[in-house]
Amino acid sequence: MAEVVYQLESRPVWRAMGRGFRKRCPRCGEGKLMAGYLTVASQCNACGLDLTPQRADDAPPYFTIFIVGHIVVPLMWAWERYYAPPAALQMAVWLPVIALLSLWLLPRVKGATVGLQWAMKMHDFGESRET
């Protein structure tokens, strides 16, 4: 009986996450990952990677809040410490900054999460489902 040898595809995690962060296919880096603001495409339009196994769920909002908090809180603290502006001015500045940064980061973090799932062969991103 002939032995079948499978060549395992190398899936570097950081490269896949970086491509996902740029909202590109984690495998080829060419096709669009997102079909809408937060809707993941069903497959890559360049390489045909099936993207339906992704299960980002609540991870992207959690990581987005974590990242935005770690960016904004030190800046708020430093601004308060060295300049002590009135509370109304701080709210007028920080609320839009938080909202815009969160809205900008959320689809990118979701893309990075999908890239991580693909690179780690999580869910059904294993060898058998890829085209």
Backbone hydrogen bonds in HBPLUS format (Angstrom, degrees):
<---DONOR---> <-ACCEPTOR-->    atom                        ^
c    i                          cat <-CA-CA->   ^        H-A-AA   ^      H-
h    n   atom  resd res      DA  || num        DHA   H-A  angle D-A-AA Bond
n    s   type  num  typ     dist DA aas  dist angle  dist       angle   num
A0016-ALA N   A0012-PRO O   3.10 MM   4  6.27 162.6  2.14 150.1 155.2     1
A0017-MET N   A0013-VAL O   2.88 MM   4  6.10 159.3  1.92 155.3 161.5     2
A0018-GLY N   A0014-TRP O   2.86 MM   4  5.95 153.9  1.93 142.6 150.1     3
A0019-ARG N   A0015-ARG O   2.93 MM   4  6.14 158.2  1.98 148.6 154.3     4
A0020-GLY N   A0016-ALA O   2.95 MM   4  6.13 156.6  2.01 142.2 149.3     5
A0021-PHE N   A0017-MET O   2.78 MM   4  6.01 150.5  1.87 145.4 153.8     6
A0022-ARG N   A0018-GLY O   3.10 MM   4  6.36 141.8  2.25 139.2 148.6     7
A0022-ARG N   A0019-ARG O   3.14 MM   3  5.12 124.7  2.46  93.9 107.9     8
A0024-ARG N   A0019-ARG O   2.86 MM   5  5.16 160.4  1.90 144.8 146.7     9
A0023-LYS N   A0020-GLY O   2.82 MM   3  4.74 153.1  1.89 105.8 111.6    10
A0033-LEU N   A0023-LYS O   3.19 MM  10  5.19 170.9  2.20 119.9 118.1    11
A0025-CYS N   A0031-GLY O   2.85 MM   6  5.25 143.2  1.99 142.9 146.8    12
A0029-GLY N   A0025-CYS O   2.87 MM   4  4.78 134.7  2.07 126.0 139.5    13
A0041-ALA N   A0033-LEU O   2.84 MM   8  5.70 169.5  1.85 143.9 147.6    14
A0035-ALA N   A0039-THR O   2.64 MM   4  5.37 155.4  1.70 150.4 159.0    15
A0036-GLY N   A0039-THR O   3.27 MM   3  4.76 146.8  2.39 134.1 131.2    16
A0051-LEU N   A0042-SER O   2.93 MM   9  5.15 155.8  1.99 126.5 131.5    17
A0044-CYS N   A0049-LEU O   2.93 MM   5  5.10 149.3  2.03 135.6 145.2    18
A0048-GLY N   A0044-CYS O   3.09 MM   4  4.70 134.6  2.31 115.1 125.6    19
A0054-GLN N   A0051-LEU O   3.32 MM   3  6.03 166.2  2.34 119.8 123.7    20
A0059-ALA N   A0056-ALA O   3.15 MM   3  5.93 153.0  2.23 152.9 151.0    21
A0062-TYR N   A0058-ASP O   3.30 MM   4  6.38 161.2  2.34 149.2 154.8    22
A0063-PHE N   A0059-ALA O   2.90 MM   4  6.08 172.2  1.91 168.0 169.0    23
A0064-THR N   A0060-PRO O   2.86 MM   4  5.92 154.0  1.93 149.3 157.2    24
A0065-ILE N   A0061-PRO O   2.96 MM   4  6.12 164.2  1.98 149.3 152.6    25
A0066-PHE N   A0062-TYR O   3.01 MM   4  6.22 158.2  2.06 147.8 154.4    26
A0067-ILE N   A0063-PHE O   2.87 MM   4  6.06 161.5  1.90 150.1 154.2    27
A0068-VAL N   A0064-THR O   2.89 MM   4  6.01 175.0  1.89 157.5 159.2    28
A0069-GLY N   A0065-ILE O   2.92 MM   4  5.88 159.2  1.96 144.4 150.9    29
A0070-HIS N   A0066-PHE O   3.09 MM   4  6.26 151.0  2.18 140.7 148.1    30
A0071-ILE N   A0067-ILE O   3.02 MM   4  6.30 127.5  2.31 143.6 157.9    31
A0071-ILE N   A0068-VAL O   3.18 MM   3  5.12 138.4  2.36  95.5 107.2    32
A0072-VAL N   A0068-VAL O   2.82 MM   4  5.92 177.3  1.82 161.9 162.8    33
A0073-VAL N   A0069-GLY O   3.05 MM   4  5.62 157.6  2.10 136.7 143.8    34
A0076-MET N   A0072-VAL O   2.77 MM   4  6.00 159.6  1.81 162.5 169.3    35
A0077-TRP N   A0073-VAL O   2.88 MM   4  6.03 163.0  1.91 153.7 158.6    36
A0078-ALA N   A0074-PRO O   2.90 MM   4  6.05 162.8  1.93 146.4 150.9    37
A0079-TRP N   A0075-LEU O   2.94 MM   4  6.06 161.4  1.97 147.3 152.6    38
A0080-GLU N   A0076-MET O   2.92 MM   4  6.07 161.6  1.95 149.5 154.8    39
A0081-ARG N   A0077-TRP O   2.82 MM   4  5.95 158.7  1.87 149.6 156.2    40
A0082-TYR N   A0078-ALA O   2.97 MM   4  6.04 166.2  1.99 153.6 155.5    41
A0083-TYR N   A0079-TRP O   2.95 MM   4  5.56 150.0  2.04 140.2 147.9    42
A0084-ALA N   A0080-GLU O   3.16 MM   4  4.40 133.0  2.39 104.8 117.0    43
A0089-LEU N   A0086-PRO O   3.14 MM   3  5.43 122.0  2.49 102.9 116.3    44
A0090-GLN N   A0086-PRO O   3.11 MM   4  6.48 158.1  2.16 151.6 158.2    45
A0091-MET N   A0087-ALA O   2.91 MM   4  6.18 160.7  1.95 153.4 158.2    46
A0092-ALA N   A0088-ALA O   2.94 MM   4  6.10 152.8  2.02 141.2 149.3    47
A0093-VAL N   A0089-LEU O   3.00 MM   4  6.21 135.6  2.20 142.2 153.3    48
A0093-VAL N   A0090-GLN O   3.22 MM   3  5.18 131.0  2.47  92.8 105.6    49
A0094-TRP N   A0090-GLN O   2.73 MM   4  5.80 167.9  1.75 161.8 163.0    50
A0095-LEU N   A0091-MET O   3.22 MM   4  5.57 158.8  2.27 130.8 137.1    51
A0097-VAL N   A0093-VAL O   3.28 MM   4  6.41 157.1  2.34 145.2 152.0    52
A0098-ILE N   A0094-TRP O   2.86 MM   4  5.93 166.1  1.88 153.4 156.6    53
A0099-ALA N   A0095-LEU O   3.00 MM   4  6.14 165.0  2.02 149.3 153.8    54
A0100-LEU N   A0096-PRO O   2.85 MM   4  5.91 172.5  1.85 153.8 156.3    55
A0101-LEU N   A0097-VAL O   2.93 MM   4  5.90 162.8  1.96 147.9 153.5    56
A0102-SER N   A0098-ILE O   2.96 MM   4  5.97 155.5  2.02 143.1 150.2    57
A0103-LEU N   A0099-ALA O   2.96 MM   4  6.14 162.0  1.99 149.7 154.6    58
A0104-TRP N   A0100-LEU O   2.92 MM   4  6.05 150.1  2.01 145.9 153.9    59
A0105-LEU N   A0101-LEU O   2.94 MM   4  6.02 159.9  1.98 146.0 151.5    60
A0106-LEU N   A0102-SER O   2.98 MM   4  5.91 160.2  2.02 152.8 156.8    61
A0108-ARG N   A0105-LEU O   2.99 MM   3  5.23 117.9  2.39 107.6 124.0    62
A0109-VAL N   A0105-LEU O   2.81 MM   4  5.96 158.4  1.86 166.6 173.9    63
A0110-LYS N   A0106-LEU O   2.98 MM   4  6.17 153.1  2.05 147.3 155.3    64
A0111-GLY N   A0107-PRO O   2.96 MM   4  6.14 152.6  2.04 138.1 145.2    65
A0112-ALA N   A0108-ARG O   2.93 MM   4  6.23 154.5  2.00 144.7 151.5    66
A0113-THR N   A0109-VAL O   2.90 MM   4  6.11 147.8  2.00 143.5 152.4    67
A0114-VAL N   A0110-LYS O   2.96 MM   4  6.28 154.5  2.03 149.8 156.2    68
A0115-GLY N   A0111-GLY O   2.90 MM   4  6.15 154.9  1.96 145.8 153.5    69
A0116-LEU N   A0112-ALA O   2.89 MM   4  6.13 150.3  1.98 143.2 150.9    70
A0117-GLN N   A0113-THR O   2.97 MM   4  6.24 160.5  2.01 147.5 152.5    71
A0118-TRP N   A0114-VAL O   2.94 MM   4  6.20 156.6  2.00 149.6 155.8    72
A0119-ALA N   A0115-GLY O   2.94 MM   4  6.12 166.8  1.96 150.2 153.9    73
A0120-MET N   A0116-LEU O   2.94 MM   4  6.05 154.5  2.01 152.2 158.4    74
A0122-MET N   A0117-GLN O   2.89 MM   5  4.97 159.3  1.93 153.3 155.2    75
A0121-LYS N   A0118-TRP O   3.10 MM   3  5.02 157.6  2.15 102.6 109.0    76
A0125-PHE N   A0122-MET O   3.02 MM   3  5.69 162.7  2.05 137.7 143.4    77
